Amino acid sequence: MPQMALFPPTSVTLQTALNASEAVINGTIAAAPTAAATVLSVSRHDMQAYGIIITVLLCLIVFGGVHLVDRVGSLFIIPAVLAVISVFIGIALSPDAESPAGLTGLSISTLVSNWLPDYQTTNANGIPDPNGSFYWGFNQLLGLFYPGVTGIMAGSNRSEALRDTQRSDPQGHSGGHSVYDGALCGLHISVWCCRLLTATIAWPVPAVVQVGIVLSTLGAALQNLMGAPRLLAAIANDSVLPVLNAFKADSDKEPHLATFFTLVLCCSFVLIGDVDYVSPVITMFFLLCYCGVNLSCALLDLVDAPSWRPRWRWHHWLVSLAGALLCLTIMYLISWFFTVVCLTLAVLIYIYVSMVGKAGDWGDGVKSAYMQLALRSLHFLGVSQVHPKNWYPIPLILCKPWGLLPPDAPCHPRLGDFAKCMRKKGRGMSIFATVLEGEYSALASPAHQASRVLLAYIDSRQCEGVAEVMVASSVKRGVGIALQSMGLAGLKPNIVCFRYPESWLQQEMSHIPDTFVSLINDSNTASKACVIVKGLDEWPAEGCKQYGTIDLYWIVRDGGIMLLLSQLLRSRPTFEACKIQVFCIAEDDIAAETLQLDVAQFLHDLRMQADVVVVTMRAWEDVVGDEDGPEAELARQGAMEAFTRARKNIARMIDIESPSPHSTAVTTNGPETSGRIEKQRSANRSYLHEEVTEREWTRVR
């Protein structure tokens, strides 16, 4: 059997076990009335009793082991073959004057007559009756007939007993189906199908066919009763379904508990006592199993997985796909309700295995499909630059660029939370990287262990990222390697994120400033944005809702990344109640008014909700001053206090009211003032695309 690709292998295998169990039921129910009919007419209850007795006897044979089943199975198959031969001998000796009506011999007219459908209605006892309440059309007859031609999986379930499975299994299946189809076609062109003449024309006596029917159905039931417990035990041994752990059995021992469970399951369905009700259900499970196998073959052939090496040289994935669609079509034709029930059962088994099942190798189909999809997506993305409007952050989080954390801590506990904020609603890819200083030959094993610890940290923070641990002679060299090699094609990181070294002086780590500056320079050289996080210890925990403002001191030439990051912060539930304030710098009061309008319009065009606050140079000079002296120096060092006072000054000047971004008109007192404002607005538009001058930056700093 090929490796399962699309349908979960546990679902398909478990349904195969159900198939085998229900095939036992089908064979037992079919054998009981035939055997009873050779003796006397019996009631439904008598047939149920006969069915239970036959099932128990077959189960006792299975308890005897594989060798006993093989010997008894040979005794069952020989009379069945002789019964088929006796039927064709009877056809060859007929027709003559004493032949029963309906026996025509080989005849084209009989073939044409039998080719056309003749659906009938029956009464409750299954006897044709024009006034009967049970109609047997194509769909109903297909569900009743299909279990009689489902021997493929029965052979695959016993493939371990074959000397050469790859040769014997397909040849045996092909030969068996060829003989079966040939026998059906021979009867179809020689006997009228409206008459049950098979046993009547048997040579030398009709009892040969009756005995053959009984032994054939019992032989099929015995083989399936042998295979179903082994499939159940195999699933239990793989530990994929904890609920089946009780059915585990050693490979060299018989699965007695699984056999007993199969016996109970079969007896419960044998009590139905009518094959007409059981066969459609069995058909659904068989068809769903075949559909899964066909889809697996189609997917494996389509993705051309390296492990997919079919012996059949003319195999094509379209053939397997057509087979899977045919299985689903037949299921729908028989009963759409049972089709939905079976598909739901398969999905529930898949979900159950995914949630509580043990991880294992379930084949290369799904993994190969993901691989092909990923490769094609990477090829489509290419290495070209993304348009600024479609830019999305792929952060590279440096977990431990300096030794400010305990050795057993893979990352700062809050750094993962901050990394999640850089992705819209937590979706996207992040790369968590750390560097071990030393030689790779000595630290290969610790690096692998550290990678697993870091990955566990990522999963615990629900960051949806990957973990990379590098070994280098120094942190600077390791980060340089990471900046050059991390990512693939269009999925290379474009943001470098690390924490600010706040306590390096207290820990007497004099090498940290040099490393810190080197990280910034290397990030700039690699054309990557650099996000330095300060105050991680006070970063709010997940679910701790924040209120207030997100203050953004915007340098226009940063490409808008600060605006984007502030919006991404607001997309998290922790900061969704916060407002964004954008602080800009203007030369004087008139420039402040026009700059506020232009920045507000700019943010409105970008569909970003933020309040604009303009800080004028004059207001800043009032706070800081230009003179030298201890007081001015103290004011420059207290930047946070100065900005607080500046904001209060701005609030007094503009009354905290920002003009609407939709406004295009400005109230003026004359044409001269209007001209000055228009010139200032033109200058502001160019200012939004130019760097802040060195003088302005020096004064702001």
Stockholm file with secondary structure:
# STOCKHOLM 1.0

chainA/1-701         MPQMALFPPTSVTLQTALNASEAVINGTIAAAPTAAATVLSVSRHDMQAYGIIITVLLCLIVFGGVHLVDRVGSLFIIPAVLAVISVFIGIALSPDAESPAGLTGLSISTLVSNWLPDYQTTNANGIPDPNGSFYWGFNQLLGLFYPGVTGIMAGSNRSEALRDTQRSDPQGHSGGHSVYDGALCGLHISVWCCRLLTATIAWPVPAVVQVGIVLSTLGAALQNLMGAPRLLAAIANDSVLPVLNAFKADSDKEPHLATFFTLVLCCSFVLIGDVDYVSPVITMFFLLCYCGVNLSCALLDLVDAPSWRPRWRWHHWLVSLAGALLCLTIMYLISWFFTVVCLTLAVLIYIYVSMVGKAGDWGDGVKSAYMQLALRSLHFLGVSQVHPKNWYPIPLILCKPWGLLPPDAPCHPRLGDFAKCMRKKGRGMSIFATVLEGEYSALASPAHQASRVLLAYIDSRQCEGVAEVMVASSVKRGVGIALQSMGLAGLKPNIVCFRYPESWLQQEMSHIPDTFVSLINDSNTASKACVIVKGLDEWPAEGCKQYGTIDLYWIVRDGGIMLLLSQLLRSRPTFEACKIQVFCIAEDDIAAETLQLDVAQFLHDLRMQADVVVVTMRAWEDVVGDEDGPEAELARQGAMEAFTRARKNIARMIDIESPSPHSTAVTTNGPETSGRIEKQRSANRSYLHEEVTEREWTRVR
#=GR chainA/1-701 SS CCCCCSSCHHHHHHHHHHHHHHHHHHHHHHHHHHHHHTTCCCCHHHHHHHHHHHHHHHHHHHHTCHHHHHHHHHHHHHHHHHHHHHHHHHHHTCCSTTSCTTBCCSCHHHHHHHHSCCCEEECTTSCBCTTCSEEECHHHHHHHHGGGGCCHHHHHHTGGGCSSHHHHHHHHHHHHHHHHHHHHHHHHTTBCTTSCCTTTTCSSCTHHHHHHHHHHHHHHHHHHHHHHHHHHHHHHHTTSCGGGGGGCCCTTSCCHHHHHHHHHHHHHHHTTCCHHHHHHHHHHHHHHHHHHHHHHHHHHHHHTCTTCCCSCTTCCHHHHHHHHHHHHHHHHHHCHHHHHHHHHHHHHHHHHHHHHSCCCCCCSHHHHHHHHHHHHHHHHHCSSCCCGGGCCCCEEEESCSSSCSCTTCSSCTTHHHHHHHTSGGGCSCEEEEEEEESCHHHHHHHHHHHHHHHHHHHHHHTCCEEEEEEEESSHHHHHHHHHHHSSCGGGCCCEEEEECCCSTTTTTCTTHHHHHHHHHHHHHHTTCEEEEECCGGGCCCTTCCCCSEEEEECCGGGTTHHHHHHHHHHTSTTTTTCEEEEEEEESSHHHHHHHHHHHHHHHHHTTCCCEEEEEEHHHHHHHHCSSCSHHHHHHHHCHHHHHHHHHHHHHHHHTTCCCCTTCCCCCCSSHHHHHHHHHHHHHHHHHTTSCCCHHHHHHHC
#=GC SS_cons         CCCCCSSCHHHHHHHHHHHHHHHHHHHHHHHHHHHHHTTCCCCHHHHHHHHHHHHHHHHHHHHTCHHHHHHHHHHHHHHHHHHHHHHHHHHHTCCSTTSCTTBCCSCHHHHHHHHSCCCEEECTTSCBCTTCSEEECHHHHHHHHGGGGCCHHHHHHTGGGCSSHHHHHHHHHHHHHHHHHHHHHHHHTTBCTTSCCTTTTCSSCTHHHHHHHHHHHHHHHHHHHHHHHHHHHHHHHTTSCGGGGGGCCCTTSCCHHHHHHHHHHHHHHHTTCCHHHHHHHHHHHHHHHHHHHHHHHHHHHHHTCTTCCCSCTTCCHHHHHHHHHHHHHHHHHHCHHHHHHHHHHHHHHHHHHHHHSCCCCCCSHHHHHHHHHHHHHHHHHCSSCCCGGGCCCCEEEESCSSSCSCTTCSSCTTHHHHHHHTSGGGCSCEEEEEEEESCHHHHHHHHHHHHHHHHHHHHHHTCCEEEEEEEESSHHHHHHHHHHHSSCGGGCCCEEEEECCCSTTTTTCTTHHHHHHHHHHHHHHTTCEEEEECCGGGCCCTTCCCCSEEEEECCGGGTTHHHHHHHHHHTSTTTTTCEEEEEEEESSHHHHHHHHHHHHHHHHHTTCCCEEEEEEHHHHHHHHCSSCSHHHHHHHHCHHHHHHHHHHHHHHHHTTCCCCTTCCCCCCSSHHHHHHHHHHHHHHHHHTTSCCCHHHHHHHC
//
